[in-house]
Amino acid sequence: MSTHDRFERLAKQIGDKLQGASQAPGDIQRNVQGVLRGAMERMDIVSREDFDIMMDVLTRTRERVEALEAQVAALENALYSERASQPDAALAEDDTDGSGDGVQP
């Protein structure tokens, strides 16, 4: 269903609720809010408050992911530096097949 059709249906529902205009203004407001809330739920629209909460959660999550990526990069660099600074003796110890490639059979 298109957005235009949804709003047409919503306008009709609001009009139907306003047919009983003899209702108190508070009742009319509650009815209209109920119709709007139902329409928003069907269209998967979230409230501004929920949106702001999720944006905060996503921002914190992004910051945490970036911090973890930096930590992983630092650990990888430290490991690479440690391996690069060690003599080739470590390769010789692993070279049990005598091929000189440092790979065990």
Biopython code that builds the backbone (N, CA, C, O; Angstrom):
import numpy as np
from Bio.PDB.StructureBuilder import StructureBuilder

atoms = [
    (1, "MET", "N", (0.852, -1.170, 0.000)),
    (1, "MET", "CA", (0.000, 0.000, 0.000)),
    (1, "MET", "C", (0.898, 1.233, 0.000)),
    (1, "MET", "O", (1.888, 1.294, 0.729)),
    (2, "SER", "N", (0.542, 2.209, -0.822)),
    (2, "SER", "CA", (1.371, 3.405, -0.936)),
    (2, "SER", "C", (1.163, 4.317, 0.267)),
    (2, "SER", "O", (0.172, 4.211, 0.989)),
    (3, "THR", "N", (2.120, 5.210, 0.461)),
    (3, "THR", "CA", (2.035, 6.168, 1.562)),
    (3, "THR", "C", (0.800, 7.042, 1.407)),
    (3, "THR", "O", (0.129, 7.366, 2.387)),
    (4, "HIS", "N", (0.504, 7.421, 0.166)),
    (4, "HIS", "CA", (-0.673, 8.259, -0.085)),
    (4, "HIS", "C", (-1.945, 7.537, 0.368)),
    (4, "HIS", "O", (-2.808, 8.139, 1.008)),
    (5, "ASP", "N", (-2.059, 6.245, 0.035)),
    (5, "ASP", "CA", (-3.232, 5.465, 0.438)),
    (5, "ASP", "C", (-3.328, 5.359, 1.953)),
    (5, "ASP", "O", (-4.419, 5.415, 2.519)),
    (6, "ARG", "N", (-2.191, 5.207, 2.601)),
    (6, "ARG", "CA", (-2.191, 5.121, 4.064)),
    (6, "ARG", "C", (-2.703, 6.412, 4.683)),
    (6, "ARG", "O", (-3.494, 6.384, 5.625)),
    (7, "PHE", "N", (-2.251, 7.544, 4.152)),
    (7, "PHE", "CA", (-2.705, 8.816, 4.698)),
    (7, "PHE", "C", (-4.177, 9.065, 4.377)),
    (7, "PHE", "O", (-4.890, 9.679, 5.171)),
    (8, "GLU", "N", (-4.631, 8.595, 3.223)),
    (8, "GLU", "CA", (-6.057, 8.702, 2.890)),
    (8, "GLU", "C", (-6.881, 7.922, 3.909)),
    (8, "GLU", "O", (-7.884, 8.416, 4.423)),
    (9, "ARG", "N", (-6.449, 6.712, 4.190)),
    (9, "ARG", "CA", (-7.162, 5.880, 5.161)),
    (9, "ARG", "C", (-7.109, 6.508, 6.548)),
    (9, "ARG", "O", (-8.099, 6.490, 7.280)),
    (10, "LEU", "N", (-5.953, 7.064, 6.910)),
    (10, "LEU", "CA", (-5.800, 7.728, 8.198)),
    (10, "LEU", "C", (-6.741, 8.923, 8.300)),
    (10, "LEU", "O", (-7.399, 9.115, 9.322)),
    (11, "ALA", "N", (-6.804, 9.721, 7.244)),
    (11, "ALA", "CA", (-7.692, 10.884, 7.246)),
    (11, "ALA", "C", (-9.145, 10.442, 7.395)),
    (11, "ALA", "O", (-9.926, 11.093, 8.088)),
    (12, "LYS", "N", (-9.507, 9.337, 6.745)),
    (12, "LYS", "CA", (-10.875, 8.834, 6.858)),
    (12, "LYS", "C", (-11.164, 8.391, 8.285)),
    (12, "LYS", "O", (-12.237, 8.670, 8.819)),
    (13, "GLN", "N", (-10.201, 7.695, 8.909)),
    (13, "GLN", "CA", (-10.400, 7.242, 10.283)),
    (13, "GLN", "C", (-10.566, 8.429, 11.227)),
    (13, "GLN", "O", (-11.416, 8.409, 12.117)),
    (14, "ILE", "N", (-9.756, 9.455, 11.030)),
    (14, "ILE", "CA", (-9.870, 10.647, 11.876)),
    (14, "ILE", "C", (-11.223, 11.309, 11.653)),
    (14, "ILE", "O", (-11.881, 11.724, 12.607)),
    (15, "GLY", "N", (-11.636, 11.406, 10.399)),
    (15, "GLY", "CA", (-12.948, 11.978, 10.099)),
    (15, "GLY", "C", (-14.066, 11.194, 10.752)),
    (15, "GLY", "O", (-15.016, 11.770, 11.283)),
    (16, "ASP", "N", (-13.948, 9.861, 10.710)),
    (16, "ASP", "CA", (-14.966, 9.019, 11.348)),
    (16, "ASP", "C", (-15.026, 9.276, 12.851)),
    (16, "ASP", "O", (-16.110, 9.316, 13.432)),
    (17, "LYS", "N", (-13.874, 9.448, 13.474)),
    (17, "LYS", "CA", (-13.833, 9.711, 14.914)),
    (17, "LYS", "C", (-14.428, 11.079, 15.240)),
    (17, "LYS", "O", (-15.025, 11.263, 16.301)),
    (18, "LEU", "N", (-14.265, 12.029, 14.334)),
    (18, "LEU", "CA", (-14.768, 13.378, 14.588)),
    (18, "LEU", "C", (-16.259, 13.509, 14.282)),
    (18, "LEU", "O", (-16.845, 14.558, 14.547)),
    (19, "GLN", "N", (-16.884, 12.466, 13.730)),
    (19, "GLN", "CA", (-18.321, 12.509, 13.455)),
    (19, "GLN", "C", (-19.097, 12.786, 14.740)),
    (19, "GLN", "O", (-20.107, 13.490, 14.729)),
    (20, "GLY", "N", (-18.622, 12.235, 15.821)),
    (20, "GLY", "CA", (-19.274, 12.479, 17.110)),
    (20, "GLY", "C", (-18.686, 13.717, 17.753)),
    (20, "GLY", "O", (-18.110, 13.638, 18.838)),
    (21, "ALA", "N", (-18.822, 14.855, 17.102)),
    (21, "ALA", "CA", (-18.217, 16.101, 17.575)),
    (21, "ALA", "C", (-18.809, 16.574, 18.891)),
    (21, "ALA", "O", (-18.325, 17.535, 19.488)),
    (22, "SER", "N", (-19.851, 15.902, 19.338)),
    (22, "SER", "CA", (-20.432, 16.287, 20.621)),
    (22, "SER", "C", (-19.572, 15.794, 21.784)),
    (22, "SER", "O", (-19.842, 16.112, 22.942)),
    (23, "GLN", "N", (-18.551, 15.027, 21.472)),
    (23, "GLN", "CA", (-17.648, 14.536, 22.510)),
    (23, "GLN", "C", (-16.867, 15.696, 23.106)),
    (23, "GLN", "O", (-16.717, 16.753, 22.494)),
    (24, "ALA", "N", (-16.385, 15.472, 24.286)),
    (24, "ALA", "CA", (-15.542, 16.471, 24.939)),
    (24, "ALA", "C", (-14.226, 16.567, 24.175)),
    (24, "ALA", "O", (-13.785, 15.579, 23.587)),
    (25, "PRO", "N", (-13.585, 17.748, 24.173)),
    (25, "PRO", "CA", (-12.309, 17.911, 23.454)),
    (25, "PRO", "C", (-11.248, 16.893, 23.870)),
    (25, "PRO", "O", (-10.462, 16.443, 23.037)),
    (26, "GLY", "N", (-11.222, 16.533, 25.131)),
    (26, "GLY", "CA", (-10.251, 15.541, 25.598)),
    (26, "GLY", "C", (-10.477, 14.185, 24.962)),
    (26, "GLY", "O", (-9.524, 13.488, 24.613)),
    (27, "ASP", "N", (-11.750, 13.808, 24.808)),
    (27, "ASP", "CA", (-12.077, 12.534, 24.163)),
    (27, "ASP", "C", (-11.671, 12.550, 22.697)),
    (27, "ASP", "O", (-11.129, 11.572, 22.181)),
    (28, "ILE", "N", (-11.939, 13.670, 22.032)),
    (28, "ILE", "CA", (-11.558, 13.794, 20.623)),
    (28, "ILE", "C", (-10.047, 13.670, 20.483)),
    (28, "ILE", "O", (-9.549, 12.973, 19.599)),
    (29, "GLN", "N", (-9.328, 14.352, 21.363)),
    (29, "GLN", "CA", (-7.867, 14.305, 21.300)),
    (29, "GLN", "C", (-7.371, 12.879, 21.518)),
    (29, "GLN", "O", (-6.483, 12.418, 20.801)),
    (30, "ARG", "N", (-7.933, 12.178, 22.494)),
    (30, "ARG", "CA", (-7.514, 10.793, 22.750)),
    (30, "ARG", "C", (-7.825, 9.898, 21.548)),
    (30, "ARG", "O", (-7.022, 9.041, 21.180)),
    (31, "ASN", "N", (-8.994, 10.102, 20.942)),
    (31, "ASN", "CA", (-9.357, 9.296, 19.769)),
    (31, "ASN", "C", (-8.396, 9.541, 18.609)),
    (31, "ASN", "O", (-7.935, 8.599, 17.964)),
    (32, "VAL", "N", (-8.098, 10.811, 18.349)),
    (32, "VAL", "CA", (-7.179, 11.145, 17.255)),
    (32, "VAL", "C", (-5.793, 10.586, 17.553)),
    (32, "VAL", "O", (-5.141, 10.037, 16.665)),
    (33, "GLN", "N", (-5.339, 10.723, 18.798)),
    (33, "GLN", "CA", (-4.030, 10.176, 19.159)),
    (33, "GLN", "C", (-4.006, 8.662, 18.979)),
    (33, "GLN", "O", (-3.010, 8.106, 18.517)),
    (34, "GLY", "N", (-5.088, 8.003, 19.338)),
    (34, "GLY", "CA", (-5.163, 6.554, 19.161)),
    (34, "GLY", "C", (-5.085, 6.161, 17.699)),
    (34, "GLY", "O", (-4.389, 5.211, 17.339)),
    (35, "VAL", "N", (-5.801, 6.897, 16.854)),
    (35, "VAL", "CA", (-5.766, 6.613, 15.417)),
    (35, "VAL", "C", (-4.361, 6.845, 14.875)),
    (35, "VAL", "O", (-3.841, 6.022, 14.121)),
    (36, "LEU", "N", (-3.750, 7.957, 15.252)),
    (36, "LEU", "CA", (-2.394, 8.261, 14.770)),
    (36, "LEU", "C", (-1.385, 7.232, 15.269)),
    (36, "LEU", "O", (-0.515, 6.793, 14.517)),
    (37, "ARG", "N", (-1.504, 6.854, 16.527)),
    (37, "ARG", "CA", (-0.572, 5.871, 17.088)),
    (37, "ARG", "C", (-0.707, 4.539, 16.347)),
    (37, "ARG", "O", (0.294, 3.906, 16.009)),
    (38, "GLY", "N", (-1.943, 4.120, 16.099)),
    (38, "GLY", "CA", (-2.167, 2.875, 15.364)),
    (38, "GLY", "C", (-1.603, 2.949, 13.956)),
    (38, "GLY", "O", (-1.001, 1.992, 13.468)),
    (39, "ALA", "N", (-1.801, 4.096, 13.301)),
    (39, "ALA", "CA", (-1.274, 4.260, 11.940)),
    (39, "ALA", "C", (0.248, 4.231, 11.943)),
    (39, "ALA", "O", (0.861, 3.628, 11.062)),
    (40, "MET", "N", (0.852, 4.876, 12.920)),
    (40, "MET", "CA", (2.319, 4.892, 12.980)),
    (40, "MET", "C", (2.862, 3.498, 13.242)),
    (40, "MET", "O", (3.893, 3.123, 12.683)),
    (41, "GLU", "N", (2.188, 2.724, 14.080)),
    (41, "GLU", "CA", (2.645, 1.358, 14.344)),
    (41, "GLU", "C", (2.561, 0.502, 13.087)),
    (41, "GLU", "O", (3.452, -0.307, 12.826)),
    (42, "ARG", "N", (1.504, 0.672, 12.312)),
    (42, "ARG", "CA", (1.366, -0.104, 11.080)),
    (42, "ARG", "C", (2.410, 0.309, 10.047)),
    (42, "ARG", "O", (2.818, -0.509, 9.223)),
    (43, "MET", "N", (2.844, 1.557, 10.081)),
    (43, "MET", "CA", (3.821, 2.043, 9.099)),
    (43, "MET", "C", (5.250, 1.935, 9.627)),
    (43, "MET", "O", (6.182, 2.420, 8.985)),
    (44, "ASP", "N", (5.432, 1.309, 10.781)),
    (44, "ASP", "CA", (6.755, 1.139, 11.385)),
    (44, "ASP", "C", (7.443, 2.473, 11.644)),
    (44, "ASP", "O", (8.656, 2.590, 11.469)),
    (45, "ILE", "N", (6.687, 3.466, 12.055)),
    (45, "ILE", "CA", (7.253, 4.763, 12.417)),
    (45, "ILE", "C", (7.486, 4.747, 13.920)),
    (45, "ILE", "O", (6.631, 4.296, 14.683)),
    (46, "VAL", "N", (8.633, 5.236, 14.338)),
    (46, "VAL", "CA", (8.943, 5.270, 15.762)),
    (46, "VAL", "C", (8.823, 6.693, 16.278)),
    (46, "VAL", "O", (8.874, 7.658, 15.516)),
    (47, "SER", "N", (8.664, 6.800, 17.581)),
    (47, "SER", "CA", (8.576, 8.127, 18.185)),
    (47, "SER", "C", (9.952, 8.781, 18.182)),
    (47, "SER", "O", (10.976, 8.107, 18.068)),
    (48, "ARG", "N", (9.958, 10.076, 18.307)),
    (48, "ARG", "CA", (11.220, 10.819, 18.341)),
    (48, "ARG", "C", (12.061, 10.370, 19.533)),
    (48, "ARG", "O", (13.282, 10.252, 19.431)),
    (49, "GLU", "N", (11.402, 10.123, 20.662)),
    (49, "GLU", "CA", (12.114, 9.681, 21.862)),
    (49, "GLU", "C", (12.818, 8.346, 21.611)),
    (49, "GLU", "O", (13.991, 8.186, 21.948)),
    (50, "ASP", "N", (12.095, 7.386, 21.014)),
    (50, "ASP", "CA", (12.706, 6.089, 20.701)),
    (50, "ASP", "C", (13.846, 6.242, 19.702)),
    (50, "ASP", "O", (14.878, 5.582, 19.824)),
    (51, "PHE", "N", (13.659, 7.111, 18.718)),
    (51, "PHE", "CA", (14.699, 7.363, 17.726)),
    (51, "PHE", "C", (15.951, 7.926, 18.392)),
    (51, "PHE", "O", (17.061, 7.472, 18.118)),
    (52, "ASP", "N", (15.770, 8.921, 19.271)),
    (52, "ASP", "CA", (16.911, 9.529, 19.957)),
    (52, "ASP", "C", (17.633, 8.524, 20.843)),
    (52, "ASP", "O", (18.862, 8.525, 20.919)),
    (53, "ILE", "N", (16.870, 7.666, 21.513)),
    (53, "ILE", "CA", (17.483, 6.639, 22.359)),
    (53, "ILE", "C", (18.327, 5.694, 21.506)),
    (53, "ILE", "O", (19.461, 5.374, 21.863)),
    (54, "MET", "N", (17.772, 5.249, 20.381)),
    (54, "MET", "CA", (18.518, 4.337, 19.510)),
    (54, "MET", "C", (19.746, 5.008, 18.907)),
    (54, "MET", "O", (20.779, 4.363, 18.733)),
    (55, "MET", "N", (19.644, 6.299, 18.587)),
    (55, "MET", "CA", (20.810, 7.022, 18.067)),
    (55, "MET", "C", (21.918, 7.068, 19.115)),
    (55, "MET", "O", (23.092, 6.908, 18.783)),
    (56, "ASP", "N", (21.550, 7.287, 20.386)),
    (56, "ASP", "CA", (22.545, 7.282, 21.458)),
    (56, "ASP", "C", (23.199, 5.907, 21.581)),
    (56, "ASP", "O", (24.418, 5.802, 21.720)),
    (57, "VAL", "N", (22.385, 4.859, 21.531)),
    (57, "VAL", "CA", (22.918, 3.496, 21.619)),
    (57, "VAL", "C", (23.859, 3.223, 20.450)),
    (57, "VAL", "O", (24.946, 2.676, 20.639)),
    (58, "LEU", "N", (23.447, 3.599, 19.251)),
    (58, "LEU", "CA", (24.287, 3.364, 18.075)),
    (58, "LEU", "C", (25.575, 4.171, 18.124)),
    (58, "LEU", "O", (26.624, 3.685, 17.702)),
    (59, "THR", "N", (25.511, 5.393, 18.631)),
    (59, "THR", "CA", (26.718, 6.214, 18.753)),
    (59, "THR", "C", (27.701, 5.567, 19.717)),
    (59, "THR", "O", (28.893, 5.467, 19.428)),
    (60, "ARG", "N", (27.191, 5.124, 20.872)),
    (60, "ARG", "CA", (28.075, 4.460, 21.844)),
    (60, "ARG", "C", (28.638, 3.162, 21.260)),
    (60, "ARG", "O", (29.807, 2.838, 21.474)),
    (61, "THR", "N", (27.813, 2.427, 20.530)),
    (61, "THR", "CA", (28.273, 1.181, 19.918)),
    (61, "THR", "C", (29.354, 1.457, 18.886)),
    (61, "THR", "O", (30.362, 0.752, 18.836)),
    (62, "ARG", "N", (29.151, 2.480, 18.062)),
    (62, "ARG", "CA", (30.156, 2.837, 17.059)),
    (62, "ARG", "C", (31.471, 3.222, 17.738)),
    (62, "ARG", "O", (32.543, 2.809, 17.296)),
    (63, "GLU", "N", (31.391, 4.013, 18.815)),
    (63, "GLU", "CA", (32.605, 4.408, 19.531)),
    (63, "GLU", "C", (33.317, 3.185, 20.092)),
    (63, "GLU", "O", (34.544, 3.098, 20.041)),
    (64, "ARG", "N", (32.550, 2.240, 20.626)),
    (64, "ARG", "CA", (33.140, 1.027, 21.196)),
    (64, "ARG", "C", (33.794, 0.183, 20.098)),
    (64, "ARG", "O", (34.890, -0.341, 20.295)),
    (65, "VAL", "N", (33.139, 0.050, 18.960)),
    (65, "VAL", "CA", (33.704, -0.713, 17.837)),
    (65, "VAL", "C", (34.998, -0.065, 17.363)),
    (65, "VAL", "O", (35.983, -0.758, 17.111)),
    (66, "GLU", "N", (35.000, 1.265, 17.238)),
    (66, "GLU", "CA", (36.213, 1.963, 16.801)),
    (66, "GLU", "C", (37.344, 1.770, 17.807)),
    (66, "GLU", "O", (38.497, 1.593, 17.415)),
    (67, "ALA", "N", (37.021, 1.802, 19.107)),
    (67, "ALA", "CA", (38.043, 1.578, 20.129)),
    (67, "ALA", "C", (38.588, 0.151, 20.038)),
    (67, "ALA", "O", (39.794, -0.065, 20.151)),
    (68, "LEU", "N", (37.703, -0.814, 19.834)),
    (68, "LEU", "CA", (38.148, -2.205, 19.706)),
    (68, "LEU", "C", (38.972, -2.418, 18.442)),
    (68, "LEU", "O", (39.944, -3.173, 18.457)),
    (69, "GLU", "N", (38.591, -1.758, 17.344)),
    (69, "GLU", "CA", (39.388, -1.854, 16.118)),
    (69, "GLU", "C", (40.786, -1.297, 16.343)),
    (69, "GLU", "O", (41.768, -1.876, 15.879)),
    (70, "ALA", "N", (40.880, -0.179, 17.050)),
    (70, "ALA", "CA", (42.188, 0.411, 17.342)),
    (70, "ALA", "C", (43.002, -0.523, 18.235)),
    (70, "ALA", "O", (44.211, -0.670, 18.053)),
    (71, "GLN", "N", (42.333, -1.150, 19.200)),
    (71, "GLN", "CA", (43.023, -2.073, 20.099)),
    (71, "GLN", "C", (43.533, -3.295, 19.327)),
    (71, "GLN", "O", (44.662, -3.733, 19.545)),
    (72, "VAL", "N", (42.727, -3.837, 18.446)),
    (72, "VAL", "CA", (43.150, -4.985, 17.631)),
    (72, "VAL", "C", (44.327, -4.592, 16.743)),
    (72, "VAL", "O", (45.287, -5.352, 16.613)),
    (73, "ALA", "N", (44.257, -3.410, 16.131)),
    (73, "ALA", "CA", (45.357, -2.952, 15.275)),
    (73, "ALA", "C", (46.643, -2.810, 16.085)),
    (73, "ALA", "O", (47.717, -3.187, 15.616)),
    (74, "ALA", "N", (46.540, -2.271, 17.296)),
    (74, "ALA", "CA", (47.725, -2.119, 18.146)),
    (74, "ALA", "C", (48.298, -3.484, 18.516)),
    (74, "ALA", "O", (49.514, -3.671, 18.499)),
    (75, "LEU", "N", (47.433, -4.436, 18.849)),
    (75, "LEU", "CA", (47.904, -5.781, 19.187)),
    (75, "LEU", "C", (48.547, -6.465, 17.983)),
    (75, "LEU", "O", (49.564, -7.144, 18.120)),
    (76, "GLU", "N", (47.952, -6.284, 16.803)),
    (76, "GLU", "CA", (48.541, -6.860, 15.597)),
    (76, "GLU", "C", (49.904, -6.243, 15.309)),
    (76, "GLU", "O", (50.841, -6.951, 14.942)),
    (77, "ASN", "N", (50.017, -4.931, 15.475)),
    (77, "ASN", "CA", (51.306, -4.262, 15.259)),
    (77, "ASN", "C", (52.344, -4.737, 16.259)),
    (77, "ASN", "O", (53.500, -4.959, 15.899)),
    (78, "ALA", "N", (51.938, -4.895, 17.521)),
    (78, "ALA", "CA", (52.871, -5.373, 18.540)),
    (78, "ALA", "C", (53.331, -6.789, 18.214)),
    (78, "ALA", "O", (54.513, -7.106, 18.350)),
    (79, "LEU", "N", (52.414, -7.632, 17.788)),
    (79, "LEU", "CA", (52.764, -9.003, 17.429)),
    (79, "LEU", "C", (53.696, -9.025, 16.228)),
    (79, "LEU", "O", (54.677, -9.768, 16.212)),
    (80, "TYR", "N", (53.395, -8.218, 15.229)),
    (80, "TYR", "CA", (54.241, -8.138, 14.041)),
    (80, "TYR", "C", (55.636, -7.645, 14.417)),
    (80, "TYR", "O", (56.638, -8.196, 13.961)),
    (81, "SER", "N", (55.698, -6.611, 15.245)),
    (81, "SER", "CA", (56.993, -6.070, 15.673)),
    (81, "SER", "C", (57.782, -7.098, 16.455)),
    (81, "SER", "O", (58.993, -7.227, 16.278)),
    (82, "GLU", "N", (57.093, -7.837, 17.327)),
    (82, "GLU", "CA", (57.762, -8.858, 18.129)),
    (82, "GLU", "C", (58.314, -9.961, 17.233)),
    (82, "GLU", "O", (59.444, -10.412, 17.423)),
    (83, "ARG", "N", (57.527, -10.390, 16.269)),
    (83, "ARG", "CA", (57.986, -11.439, 15.354)),
    (83, "ARG", "C", (59.132, -10.944, 14.479)),
    (83, "ARG", "O", (60.072, -11.688, 14.199)),
    (84, "ALA", "N", (59.052, -9.688, 14.049)),
    (84, "ALA", "CA", (60.095, -9.134, 13.189)),
    (84, "ALA", "C", (61.408, -8.963, 13.943)),
    (84, "ALA", "O", (62.481, -9.062, 13.347)),
    (85, "SER", "N", (61.335, -8.707, 15.239)),
    (85, "SER", "CA", (62.557, -8.471, 16.006)),
    (85, "SER", "C", (63.220, -9.766, 16.457)),
    (85, "SER", "O", (64.382, -9.743, 16.863)),
    (86, "GLN", "N", (62.524, -10.882, 16.397)),
    (86, "GLN", "CA", (63.108, -12.151, 16.808)),
    (86, "GLN", "C", (63.961, -12.703, 15.674)),
    (86, "GLN", "O", (63.624, -12.542, 14.501)),
    (87, "PRO", "N", (65.068, -13.357, 16.027)),
    (87, "PRO", "CA", (65.920, -13.950, 14.988)),
    (87, "PRO", "C", (65.201, -15.115, 14.312)),
    (87, "PRO", "O", (64.150, -15.571, 14.762)),
    (88, "ASP", "N", (65.787, -15.570, 13.240)),
    (88, "ASP", "CA", (65.204, -16.667, 12.474)),
    (88, "ASP", "C", (65.302, -17.999, 13.200)),
    (88, "ASP", "O", (64.956, -19.034, 12.631)),
    (89, "ALA", "N", (65.762, -17.996, 14.435)),
    (89, "ALA", "CA", (65.862, -19.232, 15.214)),
    (89, "ALA", "C", (64.488, -19.846, 15.419)),
    (89, "ALA", "O", (64.346, -21.068, 15.458)),
    (90, "ALA", "N", (63.487, -19.003, 15.547)),
    (90, "ALA", "CA", (62.133, -19.534, 15.730)),
    (90, "ALA", "C", (61.713, -20.326, 14.503)),
    (90, "ALA", "O", (61.044, -21.352, 14.627)),
    (91, "LEU", "N", (62.095, -19.865, 13.331)),
    (91, "LEU", "CA", (61.775, -20.603, 12.117)),
    (91, "LEU", "C", (62.541, -21.919, 12.069)),
    (91, "LEU", "O", (61.998, -22.942, 11.651)),
    (92, "ALA", "N", (63.793, -21.896, 12.492)),
    (92, "ALA", "CA", (64.610, -23.106, 12.470)),
    (92, "ALA", "C", (64.032, -24.158, 13.404)),
    (92, "ALA", "O", (64.077, -25.350, 13.097)),
    (93, "GLU", "N", (63.483, -23.727, 14.556)),
    (93, "GLU", "CA", (62.890, -24.680, 15.488)),
    (93, "GLU", "C", (61.662, -25.341, 14.874)),
    (93, "GLU", "O", (61.403, -26.519, 15.120)),
    (94, "ASP", "N", (60.910, -24.595, 14.080)),
    (94, "ASP", "CA", (59.703, -25.133, 13.465)),
    (94, "ASP", "C", (60.013, -25.926, 12.194)),
    (94, "ASP", "O", (59.121, -26.578, 11.651)),
    (95, "ASP", "N", (61.236, -25.885, 11.718)),
    (95, "ASP", "CA", (61.595, -26.500, 10.444)),
    (95, "ASP", "C", (62.013, -27.947, 10.667)),
    (95, "ASP", "O", (63.188, -28.285, 10.529)),
    (96, "THR", "N", (61.060, -28.796, 11.009)),
    (96, "THR", "CA", (61.395, -30.187, 11.314)),
    (96, "THR", "C", (61.579, -31.036, 10.070)),
    (96, "THR", "O", (62.158, -32.119, 10.151)),
    (97, "ASP", "N", (61.104, -30.576, 8.919)),
    (97, "ASP", "CA", (61.278, -31.386, 7.710)),
    (97, "ASP", "C", (62.545, -31.019, 6.943)),
    (97, "ASP", "O", (62.854, -31.653, 5.935)),
    (98, "GLY", "N", (63.300, -29.985, 7.411)),
    (98, "GLY", "CA", (64.564, -29.623, 6.799)),
    (98, "GLY", "C", (64.439, -28.864, 5.501)),
    (98, "GLY", "O", (65.439, -28.690, 4.805)),
    (99, "SER", "N", (63.267, -28.409, 5.148)),
    (99, "SER", "CA", (63.092, -27.714, 3.875)),
    (99, "SER", "C", (63.516, -26.255, 3.939)),
    (99, "SER", "O", (63.746, -25.633, 2.902)),
    (100, "GLY", "N", (63.622, -25.699, 5.143)),
    (100, "GLY", "CA", (64.028, -24.307, 5.275)),
    (100, "GLY", "C", (62.872, -23.329, 5.142)),
    (100, "GLY", "O", (63.077, -22.115, 5.178)),
    (101, "ASP", "N", (61.646, -23.853, 4.988)),
    (101, "ASP", "CA", (60.511, -22.941, 4.826)),
    (101, "ASP", "C", (59.823, -22.617, 6.145)),
    (101, "ASP", "O", (58.907, -21.795, 6.170)),
    (102, "GLY", "N", (60.238, -23.241, 7.232)),
    (102, "GLY", "CA", (59.665, -22.957, 8.538)),
    (102, "GLY", "C", (58.294, -23.571, 8.748)),
    (102, "GLY", "O", (57.622, -23.273, 9.735)),
    (103, "VAL", "N", (57.878, -24.419, 7.835)),
    (103, "VAL", "CA", (56.560, -25.036, 7.936)),
    (103, "VAL", "C", (56.738, -26.474, 8.373)),
    (103, "VAL", "O", (57.566, -27.206, 7.830)),
    (104, "GLN", "N", (55.964, -26.866, 9.347)),
    (104, "GLN", "CA", (56.038, -28.245, 9.814)),
    (104, "GLN", "C", (55.272, -29.146, 8.863)),
    (104, "GLN", "O", (54.292, -28.723, 8.251)),
    (105, "PRO", "N", (55.714, -30.380, 8.742)),
    (105, "PRO", "CA", (55.015, -31.318, 7.835)),
    (105, "PRO", "C", (53.648, -31.683, 8.363)),
    (105, "PRO", "O", (52.929, -32.457, 7.731)),
]
sb = StructureBuilder()
sb.init_structure("model")
sb.init_model(0)
sb.init_chain("A")
sb.init_seg("    ")
for serial, (resi, resn, name, xyz) in enumerate(atoms, 1):
    if name == "N":
        sb.init_residue(resn, " ", resi, " ")
    sb.init_atom(name, np.array(xyz, "f"), 0.0, 1.0, " ", f" {name:<3s}", serial, name[0])
structure = sb.get_structure()
